Structures are given as structure tokens and as C-alpha cells.
Amino acid sequence: MSTDSRHYPERPLLAVSVVLWRDGKVLLARRARPPAQAIWSFPGGLVEIGETLEMAAAREIREETGLEVDILGQIDRAEVVRRDEDGRVERHYVILVFAGRYLSGMERAGDDADAVGWYTPNEAERLEMTPDTARIVRRGEA
């Protein structure tokens, strides 16, 4: 068994992500590491002890993309449960999805992302996204 507390966790892990629209395009990040390596999603990650959800959302988007944003409020939720071949829960994340408003900065890949970019909904449809990311992008600007 892995010593990584995200791998075979004792309980679901709390995470946040941020949906950021600008000029009709949504910001997406391609994950640099397993378990979602090479998959596109909204920038985000785990909430750290002592952080509010909004603080975590702003920190995560800054770390992954270099952008400063205002966190406007929660707009959705996602849940990722992955089981191994024996049916044991290998990963379990509860993700609160926030809307953000761009303030400043130039996007760049950092932290857990190996690429970031702005995409129209039609362009995003051609990317391999998580199911919840695809669902939220199809819903349109939040």
C-alpha cells in the first residue's frame, strides 16, 4: 500500500476547482500527474488545513496558472471515486467548483499542470476532459 495519503484514503478528500471565463473562452489545465495525467480540467486541488474554501480556490488557480482571480462563489460540485481491480476505493475526491473573475496575470503552467490554455466550448469539446469538466463547460459561462 502506498504512503501517499491520497492513495487508498481513509475518507474522501476535499478539493476545490475554479471555472474562469474570459472573452467567451474557459481556462483549462492539463494534469501533469496520475491519476488524471494528460486529462484537462479546471484548475484546482486539495484544501489545506486552516484554509477557507475560497482561499484554497484562489491559491490553487494561482499555483497552477499564475493568475490572480476573485472567487465569486460556489457553482457546482464534482465527485471522483476510482476503484482498483479488487473494488477497493483507490481515490475519492469531493470537489467544490467555484466561479472566478480574472484580475491579473499571464497564464502559465505550474504546480500540478503541464499545460494551461483558454478554449471556446467547441475547442474544449475536442480535449480529453474529466466528465464533470465537460458537463460544466457544455453548460456555458457561469
C-alpha positions as CSV (number, residue, x, y, z in Angstrom):
1,M,0.0,0.0,0.0
2,S,1.2,3.5,-0.9
3,T,2.3,6.0,1.8
4,D,0.6,8.7,-0.3
5,S,-2.5,9.7,1.8
6,R,-4.4,10.4,-1.5
7,H,-4.0,6.7,-2.5
8,Y,-6.4,4.4,-0.7
9,P,-7.6,7.2,1.6
10,E,-9.4,6.6,4.9
11,R,-12.1,9.2,3.9
12,P,-13.0,11.4,1.0
13,L,-10.6,14.2,0.3
14,L,-11.9,17.8,0.0
15,A,-10.8,19.7,-3.1
16,V,-11.8,22.9,-5.0
17,S,-11.6,23.9,-8.6
18,V,-12.3,27.2,-10.4
19,V,-14.2,27.9,-13.6
20,L,-12.8,31.1,-15.2
21,W,-14.3,32.5,-18.4
22,R,-12.7,35.4,-20.3
23,D,-13.8,36.7,-23.7
24,G,-16.0,33.6,-24.4
25,K,-13.2,31.2,-23.5
26,V,-12.8,28.9,-20.4
27,L,-9.4,28.3,-18.7
28,L,-8.4,24.6,-18.6
29,A,-5.4,22.9,-17.2
30,R,-3.9,19.6,-18.3
31,R,-3.0,17.4,-15.3
32,A,0.8,16.6,-15.1
33,R,0.5,13.6,-12.7
34,P,-1.6,10.5,-12.2
35,P,-4.3,9.6,-11.6
36,A,-5.6,12.1,-14.2
37,Q,-2.4,12.7,-16.1
38,A,-2.9,14.3,-19.5
39,I,-6.6,15.0,-18.8
40,W,-7.9,18.5,-19.0
41,S,-9.9,20.0,-16.1
42,F,-10.5,23.3,-14.3
43,P,-7.5,24.4,-12.2
44,G,-7.8,23.2,-8.6
45,G,-6.6,20.9,-5.9
46,L,-6.9,19.9,-2.2
47,V,-8.0,22.3,0.5
48,E,-5.2,22.6,3.1
49,I,-5.8,22.6,6.8
50,G,-6.8,26.1,8.1
51,E,-7.8,27.4,4.6
52,T,-11.3,28.5,3.7
53,L,-12.7,27.1,0.5
54,E,-12.3,30.4,-1.2
55,M,-8.7,30.8,-0.1
56,A,-7.9,27.3,-1.4
57,A,-9.6,28.1,-4.7
58,A,-7.6,31.3,-5.2
59,R,-4.3,29.6,-4.1
60,E,-4.8,26.7,-6.4
61,I,-5.5,28.7,-9.5
62,R,-2.5,31.0,-8.7
63,E,-0.2,27.9,-8.3
64,E,-1.4,26.1,-11.4
65,T,-1.8,29.0,-13.8
66,G,-0.1,32.1,-12.4
67,L,-3.4,34.1,-12.5
68,E,-4.9,36.2,-9.8
69,V,-8.7,35.9,-9.5
70,D,-11.6,36.9,-7.4
71,I,-13.6,33.9,-6.2
72,L,-17.3,34.7,-6.8
73,G,-19.0,31.7,-5.2
74,Q,-19.7,28.0,-5.5
75,I,-21.5,27.0,-8.7
76,D,-21.3,23.2,-8.8
77,R,-19.7,20.1,-7.3
78,A,-18.0,17.1,-8.6
79,E,-17.0,13.8,-7.1
80,V,-14.3,11.4,-8.3
81,V,-14.3,7.8,-7.0
82,R,-11.8,5.4,-8.5
83,R,-11.7,1.8,-7.5
84,D,-8.9,-0.7,-8.1
85,E,-9.5,-4.1,-9.8
86,D,-10.5,-5.6,-6.4
87,G,-13.2,-3.0,-6.0
88,R,-11.4,-1.1,-3.2
89,V,-11.6,2.7,-3.2
90,E,-8.2,3.8,-4.5
91,R,-9.1,7.5,-4.8
92,H,-12.0,9.6,-3.6
93,Y,-12.3,13.4,-4.0
94,V,-15.2,15.7,-3.3
95,I,-14.6,18.8,-5.4
96,L,-16.5,22.1,-4.8
97,V,-16.5,24.1,-8.0
98,F,-16.3,27.9,-7.8
99,A,-16.7,30.6,-10.4
100,G,-13.9,33.1,-10.6
101,R,-13.3,36.5,-12.2
102,Y,-9.9,37.2,-13.8
103,L,-7.9,40.1,-12.1
104,S,-4.4,39.9,-13.5
105,G,-1.5,37.8,-14.7
106,M,-0.5,35.8,-17.8
107,E,-1.4,32.2,-17.7
108,R,1.4,29.6,-17.5
109,A,1.6,26.0,-16.4
110,G,2.8,25.4,-12.9
111,D,2.4,23.1,-9.9
112,D,0.2,20.1,-10.9
113,A,-0.4,21.3,-14.5
114,D,1.8,20.7,-17.5
115,A,-0.3,23.0,-19.8
116,V,-2.9,25.6,-19.4
117,G,-5.0,27.5,-22.1
118,W,-8.1,29.4,-22.9
119,Y,-10.6,27.4,-25.0
120,T,-14.0,28.1,-26.6
121,P,-16.6,25.4,-25.7
122,N,-16.2,24.0,-29.2
123,E,-12.4,23.8,-28.9
124,A,-12.7,22.3,-25.4
125,E,-15.0,19.5,-26.7
126,R,-12.0,18.1,-28.7
127,L,-9.9,17.8,-25.5
128,E,-9.9,14.8,-23.2
129,M,-11.6,16.3,-20.1
130,T,-13.0,14.9,-16.9
131,P,-16.7,14.1,-17.2
132,D,-17.7,16.9,-14.8
133,T,-15.4,19.4,-16.5
134,A,-17.1,18.6,-19.9
135,R,-20.5,18.8,-18.3
136,I,-19.8,22.3,-16.8
137,V,-18.2,23.6,-20.0
138,R,-21.3,22.5,-22.0
139,R,-23.5,24.3,-19.5
140,G,-21.7,27.5,-20.5
141,E,-20.4,30.6,-18.8
142,A,-21.3,30.6,-15.1
